[in-house]
Amino acid sequence: MYNDLQKNALVDKGTGMGDEIDWMKYKENKLIQVLVDWDAKNKDGTKMPINQEAIFNLHPTVAETLLNEYDKKTILGEE
């Protein structure tokens, strides 16, 4: 999965150095890939669907927190 995420985030930034990873695009793609459920609701109280539009509308701090929590839960460690 991580190889595909990196490959899909490659862009030519015009530096002459070839393709580079666009880390914002990488994080957006990762969140779309790994987020399978949430309790986010809209103003009407209806559960929001998990889709690209909803994820792109998240506040950056919320998106970063979701990714950090995912990483904490999925990285092998001493816990």
Secondary structure as UniProt FT lines:
FT   HELIX           2..8
FT   STRAND          10..12
FT   STRAND          19..21
FT   HELIX           23..34
FT   TURN            43..44
FT   HELIX           52..56
FT   HELIX           60..74
//
